[in-house]
Amino acid sequence: MRMLRVVVVLMVTVAVAGCAMAPVIPPRGAFYNDQKAPMFGGRETGTKQGQASAAAVLGMVGWGDCSIDAAARAGAIGQIKHVDYRFVNILGIYQEFTTIVNGE
């Protein structure tokens, strides 16, 4: 019975860790994850950077605006050249997705 509980907890953790998706998905850590990857854009990044984040706790409560528009406004960017994202997951308890916009 104890082994079944451990297996169920591991399966739920893995399932929750894969909930945030983007065009480029690096390998995910089931227990802890903190990665950056590109969304779109070329090699030129520009001189300004803006970030916007959204977070969730236990997949039950979420908040924030991680849109590209919000990140561009935060960095006073009028011409977007490159967009990255950062994904943080801690045991599926806390998750955060940040959009990072570079441009002029």
N, C-alpha and C positions, 0 to 999 in steps of 0.2 A: 504494500500500500504506500509506503514512504517513497519508494522508487517511482511509482506512478505520479505522485505529487511533484517530484523533482522534474520528471519528463514534461509534465503539463506546464510547469512554471517556465522551463526552458523554451518550450514551443511558443508560449504566449510572448515571451521576451523577444524571440526572433521575429515573430509576426508583427509586433509593435515597432520594432526597430526598422522595418522596411516600409513604414507608412508614408514617409515624405519622399516623393519622387521628383525627378527633374530629367531633362534630356540626357545628361551625363551622370551616371551613378557609379561612384567609386565603391569598392567593397565596404560593407557596413560591419561595424562591431556590434554584437548583440547586447553586450553589457555596457560598453562605453564607446562613444563615437564622437569625433571632432574633426571634420574634414571640410576642405574647400575644393570646389571644382568649377569649371566654366559652364555657363549657360549658353552664351553666344557672343560673337564678336571676333575681331581679328587680334593681331599681336599688339597693335597700337592701343594704349589705354588712356591717354590724355593726362591732364595735370590735376584734375579734380576727382574726388571720390565721395560718394554718398552711400549710406547704408540704411536699410529698413528691416525690421525683424518682426516675427510672430512666434509665439510660444504656446505650449500646451502642457498640462499636468495630467498624468494618468490617462491621456486620451479622452478625458471627460470635460475639461475646461480649456478653452483656447482663446487667445487674444492677440491683437497686433495687426499691422498692415505691412506685409513684406513684398508689396508690389514694386515693380520697376519704377513706376511713377513716383511713389513715396520715397524711394532711395534717390532718384534723380533730384527731387525737390530738396531733400536733406543735404545734398551736396551742391546745390545751386547749379545743376548741370542742364544745359540746353541741348547739347548734342551728345548723345550716348554713343560711345565707341566700343565698350566692352562690358559684359555683365558676368559676374561670378556668383556663386552662392556658397554659404557655409551651413553645415548641418551639425547640430550637437544633440546627442541622445545619451541620457544617463539612466541606465537600467529600464528604459521605457517609462520611467516616472516623470522625467522632465525632458522635453524636446524643444529645440529652438531652430528656426530656419531664418537665415539672414540673406537678403539680396544685396549684393555689392555692385554698384554701378560706377563706371569710370568714364570720363569724357571731358568735354569743355563747357 
